[in-house]
């Protein structure tokens, strides 16, 4: 961005080279701190995945009342959740992801 002046009380005031450099550095800091669309989509996906993992922790405890087959189904579901972000490189891949169903 080219910052060359500011308007103060309706009057255009030219900025010094130091002021221009400072404003450009501030603008770059803001841009650098913003997450990309991909990063935000991954963050959302991980939050959903982490919640589902946490909510299903009980299924892997030895004193649950699940049958062996049910416990294995939950184990597979949890493995799919842990691997869900592997290989994702675009927002479209995240949007079109086949999220696993709970058993």
N, C-alpha and C positions, 0 to 999 in steps of 0.2 A: 504494500500500500504506500502511496506517496503522500506523506503529510508535509505540506509546504507552508500552510498558513492556518490561522484560527480566526474565528469571528468573535469579537468581544465588543459588546454594546453596539452591535451592528457595523463595526469597523473591522475590515480585513487587516490582520497583523501577520506579517511574514515571520516564520519560525527560524531560529538559528539552526545551524547544522547540528549542534548538540541536542536541541529540542526535538529535531526531526529524528535523530538516532534513538533518543529515549522513547519517543512514541512508537517507532517501528519495533523496538525491542519489547515494549509492553504488548503490542498487538501480536507479536510472534509468541510470547509467553501464553497469551490467551488461546491462540490456535493450537499450540502444543499440548495444552491441558485438556482440550476437548477430546472426548472419545470418538473414534470413527463409528460409522453405522455398524460395521462388522463387530467391533469391540463391544458395542452396546448389545447387539443381538446375542453374542456369546455370553455376555454377563447375565442376560435374562435367561438363556438356556441353562447355564450353570446353576443359577438360583433355583429354577424349577427342578432340575435334576437333584440338587443337594437336598431340597425339601422332601422329594420323593424317597431319597435314600434314608433320610432321617426318619421319615414316617414309617418306613418299612424295616427299620432296625430290629424290631421285636420279632420279626419272622425268622431271624437267624439265632435267636436265643434257644438254648437247649430245653428250656421248660415250657415252650409254647405248645399249643394243642393241635398244631398242624400235622397232617399225615406226611410221610416221607415225600410223596409225590407233590403235595402242596408246597412243602418247604423247598424242594428242588425247583419248582416253578418260580417261586419268589427269588431264589438264588440266581436263576437265569435272568429274571427281570432286573435285578440289581447289577448283574454283570453288564447287561446291555446299557443300563444307565451310566455306569462308570466309563464305558467305552464310547458313549454317544458323541463326544466332541472330537474323537479321533478323525483326522483327515478333513475336517471342515475348513474351507479356505475362503468361502464367499457367503454373502448374506443370503443369496438365493438358495444355497445348500441348506442353510439353517431354516429358512422359511419352508422349504419343501421336505424337511426331515420327517421321517416316519418314526414318531416318538412311540416307544414301547407301551403297551397297555398293561395295567396291573392285572395280575392273575385273579 
